[in-house]
Amino acid sequence: MSVPPPPPDERELADTIPGAVSHDVYAGGWRAGETPPGGLPPLSPPPPTRPSAWNAPAFGMLAIFLLALGALLWPQYRARAVENKIQPVVAGLSQRDTSARCPRYITAIFTNVGSVSLDASGNPGDRTDLTGPICDALRHLYTDEGRAELQCLVTDGRCPESARRSIVALSVVAHESMHLRGILDEAAAECSAIAEGPRTAKLAGLTPEQGRMIGYLHLMALNPNTPDEYAVSPGNCRAARELTDNPPGTEAQRGLLVMLTEQTWTTLGE
Ligand SMILES: [Zn+2]
């Protein structure tokens, strides 16, 4: 019977490989900084973790980027919101698929209140460009507060400035919508816009009585403060004749409203 060779000594085996880790090392029993059994070098403190890319300067850059993006997108969002609100009024008055555009950036400083471009053949485009103050007034009109304020048209006539701006803005929208309808002559557009006061009001969610007063104010407060080619009178405009013969509201209410609206119009039209 032959004797099997003795199993290799584990300790010897480990030690025969230079640098090999012996079982003793794994068994512990020594502290960091000491030379462990087996001659391994002392443990050093753990290396610092890799710095994150999301440090303070990166967050600063991200914040600046988001602010810039917001500054770019916010005027777009704001303009689109009011354009969507007024679009049915413009389309309804012009009797075709038209819209209004509010300024986004620098165009807000233009001074005229609204315009419609004509193509090479003299036909009006499909949209009217409104100015910043007119769009602001329309934005206010479509708030609960703005709507409630316009009760002044049919009560005591003490309309606050914000309500008068809404009244003027609706008259401007009505005038430009007549151009979009194809009425290019300024006086004819004024006359039709005045006649369409009740329809303008209805499309904007107001009552026919409020609309009649808006038409009256267009005739008495806005139109006298426009260039000659815009001038309407009972002689050249049936709506002007009807509103003069049978005006809405009381005399005191009309007097106050005409005076106040004229002030607002001349300020806005400057
Ligand atoms: Zn015009």
Residues whose N, C-alpha, C, O or C-beta is under 5 A from the ligand:
A	BS01	ZN	E186
